[in-house]
Amino acid sequence: MIHVSDILHAQRCKRYAWNIKNNRLKQEGFYHLDMSFSSLWSRFLKVEESAKGQVGDSNEKSEALLKENDWVRFARFEYRGLRTKIALIRKHKEGLDLYYPYLSAYPKENEIINIQIDVKILENLGYKICNIYSVYLNKDYVREEELDIDQLFVLNDALFNRRNKANKTIMELLEACDPIDLDEIIRETDKIIHGEPEDPVRTKGCTSQRKCAYYDFCFNEKDEPNDSILFLTTSRNKLDAYEMGVRRICDMDPDLFEGFPLQYAQYMASKEQRPFCDLFALDTWTETIQYPISYLDFEWDTFPIPPYSGMRPFDVLCFQYSLHVETQEGSLSHMDFFSTGDCRQAFIESLLENVPKEGSILVYNMEGAEKLRLIQLGLQFPQYAEQLKQIYSRMIDLSKPFEHGLYYNNAMRGHFSLKNVMPVFSSDYSYKDLDIQDGMNAVHAYRHYDQANEEEKQYIQHAIRVYCMMDTYAEYIVLHGLLDYMKELEKEAEYA
């Protein structure tokens, strides 16, 4: 027995499909949902009281539901060992209409592969499909006091392309699909899922967009040298070079490099076997930093369904910040904030009170994170917009020296997150010593906070605060690590 999702996984990667079925990982959802998504779209489509299929239903059971009801949710169907579940079906004289709800504001055209297989199953079982609709979240909806279901969702007959344009209807996309041999696909997928796993093969798909959750199961890179060719960034040719026996970045044919500054930094670090530093560029960057220096980091959660007034679908809610402030005399102080519920205004007011009114504010990866969060808060609370702008206009992105190749150490192994960069400059502190070791751990702990007892709440709050405090202290370590290395190079130049 296989499911349509198994076919989709196998089309992505055979090894991935096998892992999903046989080596399942425990993963919490990326989004925070306080209510059932299916109950929300059911309310929107006015089908809360409609007939509902159950796990394990046979074709006969689903057929009976459709005979007795005009609307059926979660009907199950099977064709030659391939099972699927249709979120919502409407029966009428001409045939069936299918409804596909998406926890997205832009369900993409590649969903047509799933839909094509579903339609093929239903047609093989004797059903006629007349229309197909998508149901998705309205990106322009702004919540008021109460959630307006009719404004939250959009009912459409289309999917979106990569540019978020709905140019073709689902039926048009379906007609444009290449024909499929479903029987052959079922046989092949069943063999992949239930047979022996294939040997893993590195492809660009393993790490494109987001690194595959099973990457480390497939490939053990612990024994690779720190300057392994596998760690060369934004390279189209590194996998081919690796297959040809090239192991270190400096050994790859120079003609195969794309010529990005970061690649040059990695090449020089590999060639010289010491950190690469563009001293002039780094000195120019550090000259923009003014005291007092604030080191700032936020933690937040993402809500597809806006929980509070002024929020849109997929807005985030900041529940924690950590702030270290360094004076020109060298003293370092720490302040933070943690809360749950609708803590947005309290978060803003605490931040405005504690962040110094002058000096630079160092943030790691600020553009898509802390800066964007403050812009969004300014839109939700316009009375604070100008004061928040005074904060994010003084932000300096601490990740830029690393992303732009001003500094590179082979020990970073091609990774540029704060957790990978900090150990390059100090071995005295480690995230591995913390109860919460990364941002998603912090988010998952936050989600369980309100259901915890008082003792658990104290533990969760303390663990989140310590983790976030480590982030801003790591920023402090990294900046001073860069400054110290620059001084070393300047001394070397004096004695050269």
N, C-alpha and C positions, 0 to 999 in steps of 0.2 A: 504494500500500500504506500503510495506517495501522494504528495499534495502539490498543487500548482506552484506554491512557493519553492518547493524542491527543484522544479524545472527552472525557475528564475535564478535560483542560486547556482545551479549547474551551468547555466549560460554565462554567468559571471565568471565562475571558476570551478572546475570539477573538484578540486581539493577543498575549496571553501564549502561546497555543497556537502561533501562527506563530513567535514568537521562540524557543520551545523547540526547534522543528524546524529553524529556519533560522539562528538566531543563538545557538548553544549556548554557555553559559558554563562555564568550568572551575570546579567547586565541590567542595571536599572535604567529606566527611561530617561532620555535627555530632557524631556519636557515635564513640567509640573502640572498635573491634572488633578484638580480637587473633585471633579465630578466625571461621571461616565460620558465619554464622547458619543457613544451610540445613543444614550438617552437624550443628548442635546440635539443631534440631527434628527432623531425620531420626533421630537417635539416640533422642530422646524417644518418637517414634512407632514406633520399631523398624523403620524402612524404609531403613536405610543401604544395603542390598544390593538394593533394588528397581530395577526398570527405570527408565531415565532418558531423557527426550527431549533432543534437540539443537537448536541454533540452526538455523532454516531448515527444520525438519521439515514435511512435508506432512500433510494430513489423513489420507492413506492410511498414512503411516508411524505416526502416532499411533494410528490405528485398529488397526494390526497389533500395536503394543505392548500395547494394551488387550485384544486377543484372546489374547495369549500370557501376560499377567501380571495378577494381581489388584491389584497396586499399581504405579502409574506416577507418577514425579516429573517435573515440568516438561514436561508434554505440551503441544504446540503445536497450535492449531486456527485455521482461517481461514474466514471467511464473507464472500464478495463483497469481498475486498480488506481486510477487517478481521481482524487477527491478535490472538491472545491466548495467554497461557501460564498454565496452572493449576499451582499449586505441587505439589499432591498429589491424586491420584484413586484411590479404591478402587472396584473393580468387583465387583459381586455379582449374584445372579440377578435382582433387581428392577430394577437399573440402576446408577447411579453415585453415590458420595458424594464431595463436594468438600471439601478442607481448605485453609484460608487462614491461613498463619502471619503474625503481625504482630510487628514489633520495637516493641512497645508493651505497657504493662500495662493499657491501656483502649482497645482498638480500637473506634472510634466507629461509630455507626449510619449515618453518611454513606458508609461503605464499601459499603453496600448498592447504591449506584449502579453501582460496578464489578462487583459480584457479579451484579446483574440483567443487565448486558450479557453477561457470561460465560455465564450460564444461557441467555440468548436465543440466543447463538451455538451452544451445544451442542445445544439443542433443535432449532434449524434444521438441524443436521447429523444429527438422528435419535436423539440420546441422551436418555434419561430421567434426570432428576436426582431423587434420593430424599432425601438429607440433605446439609446443609452445616454445617461445623464451623469454629470459629476456634481458633487456637493462639496463645497469647500468654504474656508473662512474668508470673510470680507476684510481685506487689509485696511480699508478706509474707515471701518467701524470704530467709533470711540465710545466706550462705555460711559453711561451716566450712573445714577445710583443703582438702578436695577439692570440686570442683563436683558437686552432686547434680542431674543432669539431670531426674530424676523430680519433684523439688521446684521446679526452676527454671521449668518450664512449666505451663500450665493448658490443658486441652482442654475446650472448651465449645461449645454450639450457639447462642450469643447474641453480640450486640454491645452496646456501652455507649452510653447517652445522654449529654447534656452534663454531667449530674451524676454521671457514672461509675456509673450503675445499669444493670444488665442486666435490663431489664424484658420484652423481647421476644426470641424466638428469631429466628435469621436467616430461617427459613422463614416466620415470621409477618411479619417486615419485608418480605420479598419479596412476599408476598400483598397487602400494603398499598400497594405501589408502584403509581404510575400506569402504565398500559400505554405502551410505547414503540414507535415506528415505526423499527426498527433500520435498515432500508434508507434511509430519509430522513436519519437521523442520520449514516450513513456518507457519503452524498452531500454533506451540508452540511459535515461535518468535513474531508473530502478537499478540498473547495473552499477552506476556510479555510487548511488546511495548505499546499497547493500553489499557491494563488493569490497575488495581490498583498496585502500587509498592509493591514488597515483603518487608518484614521486613529485615533490613540490618543484615548481619552476618559477623563478623570479620573473615578473613582468612589471611594466609600469603601473598596471592596475593594482598591484599589491600596496602601493603607497600613494597613488594619486588621490587628491582631495583629502581623504582621511586614511591613515594607515589601517590596514585590515586587522581586525581583532585577533586573528589567528596567525599573524605574521611571525611572531616569535615561536609559535608551535612548529611552523614550517621551516624556519631558517634560524639556526643558532649562530649569531654573529658575535658572541662573546669572545671567540678566539681570533676574530679578525683584528688586524693591527689598527691602531687609532687613526691612521691615515689611509684606511682601506678605500679603494676606489668606490666601494658601495656607498660611502658617506659623502661623495661629491654631490653638491647641490645642483638642482635644475639642469641636470645633464641628460641628454637624449642618448648618449653613447656609452654610459658607464656599464650597463648590463652586458652589452656586446663585448666590451673590453674585458670585463670580468670572466666571461665565458671563454675568452681567448687567452686567459692566464694572467692578465694584468691584476696585480693585487694592491699596489700602492698608487695614490693619486699622482705622485711625481713621475711614475713610470708610464703613464698613459701618453699616447702620441699627442703632442701639443695641437696638432691640426683638428683633433677631436673635441677640444674645448670650445664652448660657445663664446668665451671671452668675458664673462661677467666678472665684476670686481671681486665678488665673494669667491668665485672659482680661483681667481688669481691668488687671493689670500690663502686658500686651502692648498694650492699648488706650492706656494713658497714655504708654508709651514711644513709641508711634507718633504720638500727638497732640503730645507735647512735643518729639519728636525728640532725646531724651536718655534715659539709663538711668532706669528707674523703681526707686525704693527705698522700701520701707515701713520707715523709719528706726527707729521705735519697736519694731516686731516683730523686726527684724533685731538691734537692740541687745539685746533680751530673749534672743534665741537665742544670741548671742555670749557673753552673760554666763554661760552654762552651761559654757563651755570653760575648762578649768583646765590650768595648766602642771604638768609638762612635757607638751607636746602631741605625741602620736604620730600620724604619718600612715601608714596601713597599706593595703596592697593585696595580694590573692592572685591567682595564676593556677592554674587547675585544668582537668582533663579529665573528661568524662562517660563512664561505662562502663555500657552496657545490661546486659552480662553481668558480674557482680561478679568481679573478678580475684583478690581477696584475702579472707581470712577476716574476718568481721564486716561485710562489705559486702552491700548489697541491690541489686537491679536499678536501674539509672539513678543509683546513687550517684556522687559525684564524688571525685576524688583530687587533693588540692592538691600541686603540685610546686614551687611558687615563692611566696615572699613578698618584698615590699620594705617597709622600715620607715625612715622619717625621724623623728628625734626632735628637737624644738625646745625649748630651755630658756627660762626667763623672761629670761635675760640675752641671748638672741638667737642662741646658737650652734645649729648644725644638724649632726647626725651621721646617718650612713646605715649600715644593716645589711641583709643579705638572706640568702635561702636558696634553693638550687636542687638538685634531685635527681631521679632516676628510680626506677622499680621501686616496691616497697612502702615508700615513704619517709614514711608517715603518722606513725609515732612519732618519727622524727628531726625531722620538720616541727614537731610539737607541742613537743618538748623545746627546739628552737632558738628557737621563738616565745616560750616561757615564759622562756627565759633572757634574751632581748633586749628584750622589751616592758617598759617601766618599770612598776613596781608601783603607781604612782599617776599621776594626771593623766588627761586626756581622750584618747581614741583616735578620730581623725577617719577616716572611711571614706566613700567615695562609693557610694551605693546599697547600704547594708549589709544591709538586712532579708532580701533574697532572695539575698544573696551571702555576704560574709565572716562575718556573724553566723550565718547558717544553716550554713555550713561548720564553724564551731567547735562548734555544737550537735551536728551529726552526728558529728564527731570525738569529742566527749564520750560519745556513745552507743557508739561503737566501742571507745573506750579509757576506760572508766569511772573508772580510777584518776586520770585527768587532768581529769575533768568539772568539778570545783569550781574548779580553777585556770583552766580555759578560760572558765568562767562569769565569773570575776573580770575577764577581758579583755573579753568581749562586753557585759558589763553597763556598761562605761565607754565604749562606742562612741557616737559622735554622727554622724549621717548628714549629710555635707556637701552632699548633693544637695537637701536639704529647702528651703533658702532659694530655690532656683531652681524646684523643682517646685511649691511653695506660693505662688509669686508675690511673695516678699519682695524679690526683685531680678530685674529683667529688662532686658537690653540687646538692642536690635534686631539687633545683629550676631550674636546667637545663632541667628537665623533659625528660631525655633521648636524648636530642638534643645537638649537638656539634658544630654547626655553630657559627661563630663570633657573629652574632646577638643574639644568645641564651646565649652565654657565657658572653658577656660584662655586661648585667644587673646584673649578680651575684656579680660583683665587684663594680658597680657604678649605682646609680639610677638618676644621674644628667643629663645623656645624653640618647637620645632614637632615633632610626631610625624612629619611628612613627611621629616625629616632622618634618621630611624632606619631600620635594616635591617628591623626588625619594627615595624609601625605600628598594629596593633590586636590585641585579645585572641585572635581566631581565628587570626591569623598566628602568634602565640606558641604556641597549642595545636598547630597543624600542625607547627611546627618541633620541638616537644617529641616529637611522635609519631614523627618520623624520627630522633631522637637516638640510640637504641640501635643502629640500622642504619648509622650514620655512622662514618667513620674518625676517628682521633684529632684530626686537624686540623679536620675538619668539626664534631666535638663541641665543640671549644673555641670555634669561631665561633658555633654555635647557642647554647651556654650564655651566652656574652658578650652576644649579641643579645637573648636573652630577659631577662637581668638588666638590661640598659640600658633596655629597654622598660618593665619593671615599675618600675624606679627613676624613670623619667619620670612614671609614674602618681602615685607618692607625692610627687614634687617638684611636680607639677601641683596636687595638693591643697594643698600649702604656698602656692603662688602664688595659688590661688583664695581661700583664707582671708584672706591678707594683702591681696589685691585688694579684698575686701569691707570689711575694716577700714579701708583707706586711703580708700575711697569714702565710708564713713560719716564719716570725719574731714573730708573735703571738704564734705559737706553740713552738718556742724555748724559749720564756719567760715562757710559761706554764711549760715547762720541768724544767726550773731553779727553779721554786717555788714548784714543785711537791715533 
